[in-house]
Amino acid sequence: MADSVLVIGAGVMGLTTAVCLAERGVDVEVVTGREPAATTSAAAGAMWDPYLVRPAGLVERWSRDTLGALTGLSDDEDSGVRLVEGTQQSRIPCDLPVWAPLVGARQCTSDELVPGFVTGWRYRAPVVDMPRYLAHLARRLRDAGGRMRRHHYDTLADVLRERPGPVVVNCAGTGARSLVPDPSLEPVRGQLVVVENPGIREFFCDDTPGAESLVYIYPHVDTVVLGGTAEPGSWDTDPDGDTARRIVQRCAEIDPRLADARVIECRVGLRPARPEIRFEEERLGTTTVVHSYGHGGGGVTLSWGCGRETADTVLRLLSLTP
Ligand SMILES: Cc1cc2nc3c(=O)[nH]c(=O)nc-3n(C[C@H](O)[C@H](O)[C@H](O)COP(=O)(O)OP(=O)(O)OC[C@H]3O[C@@H](n4cnc5c(N)ncnc54)[C@H](O)[C@@H]3O)c2cc1C
């Protein structure tokens, strides 16, 4: 194929999209302001869990597709993806989430509920060690002939001046706010704490509707990710010590083994929140920009479904059949 496609962004959306394109024979270059390890995606927990993202139709379709893809990847130890069993619980009565059948969730028995919780559901789903997973995607991109380089674009006009190709894919996450520009996109800051794993094998997530704070425990092999926060409008990427202490304390109330677990690091990321994901084509001169950003708190959960559809769109634009 003669035409090269530029993908802006090396978070989970940009890398997954680039892998989908490269593995279908498209010549792809990823251009990114930050290394994959320094993106919001690297800071994520991360579990398959459609959270803080709309519209429902896309979320339903893409989360289903991604569940299948991540489940397949869990066979490969190097991918950083594992299937983990655990529970989501609520302090007030509420219904099972709409996606419960996808993961075979069943209602918790009363002895599975943590004191203070009145309902919950048990299931198995992908838990993703994001720094490892992004490295896996970057390797896969390279193996399929894709390239990556560091560069920050100030505006889309700069992109088109430098790269007047037929198609550009915009996976800039919160960066799209100034790049596009798109004032409807706003950051929802998330902080979490990574501790040494004191023997936790199951995930836990407080899913109480309207709860003031997020509480989740995602076990990886040697570490556990403890969450978290969701602070709309904050661009602050520095971890806050008091917040970190409160996160550990809240998680230790759920599982006391966490109280003395050694803290390895604190991570902060900015969820790209928008009233709805922007997934559409925009014609700018001779170039079509395919926007794919605004995945809120569910980028990992939607990544393969969205990446594959973006690749279909690009192939159509390059006049090839998908
Ligand atoms: C604490 C926390 C926990 C989370 N947990 C989960 C979870 O459990 N499950 C889940 O599904 N999701 C989770 N999320 C949400 C998920 O992390 C995001 O939805 C996802 O990372 C968004 O990916 P992205 O690739 O769009 O953006 P990013 O990861 O932010 O990547 C954007 C990329 O674009 C590049 N870029 C931006 N602007 C420019 C520019 N002008 N020029 C060049 N490059 C540019 C950046 O350098 C970067 O490479 C969590 C988020 C946080 C913060």
The ligand as an ORCA input file, in Angstrom:
! r2SCAN-3c Opt
* xyz 0 1
  C      -6.604      6.407     37.475
  C      -7.268      5.907     36.229
  C      -7.801      4.633     36.215
  C      -8.440      4.156     35.058
  N      -8.925      2.880     35.073
  C      -9.493      2.389     33.942
  C      -9.974      1.053     33.916
  O      -9.896      0.324     34.912
  N     -10.532      0.596     32.763
  C     -10.636      1.377     31.638
  O     -11.161      0.922     30.618
  N     -10.184      2.651     31.635
  C      -9.630      3.169     32.759
  N      -9.178      4.464     32.784
  C      -9.433      5.317     31.602
  C      -8.393      5.107     30.528
  O      -7.128      5.196     31.102
  C      -8.570      6.169     29.435
  O      -9.877      6.110     28.898
  C      -7.561      5.902     28.310
  O      -6.263      5.827     28.836
  C      -7.625      6.958     27.220
  O      -6.677      6.576     26.264
  P      -6.204      7.526     25.116
  O      -5.245      6.747     24.297
  O      -7.399      8.131     24.459
  O      -5.467      8.761     25.864
  P      -4.003      8.885     26.501
  O      -3.582      7.661     27.182
  O      -4.032     10.157     27.286
  O      -3.059      9.077     25.240
  C      -3.085     10.255     24.475
  C      -1.867     10.282     23.575
  O      -1.926     11.385     22.697
  C      -0.709     12.092     22.716
  N      -0.993     13.499     22.396
  C      -1.918     14.292     22.971
  N      -1.895     15.510     22.399
  C      -0.935     15.463     21.451
  C      -0.430     16.426     20.513
  N      -0.912     17.642     20.469
  N       0.586     16.048     19.693
  C       1.095     14.788     19.739
  N       0.645     13.845     20.611
  C      -0.351     14.176     21.439
  C      -0.193     11.883     24.140
  O       1.205     12.156     24.232
  C      -0.543     10.417     24.326
  O       0.433      9.614     23.710
  C      -8.538      4.984     33.907
  C      -7.979      6.245     33.923
  C      -7.349      6.720     35.065
  C      -6.751      8.086     35.048
*
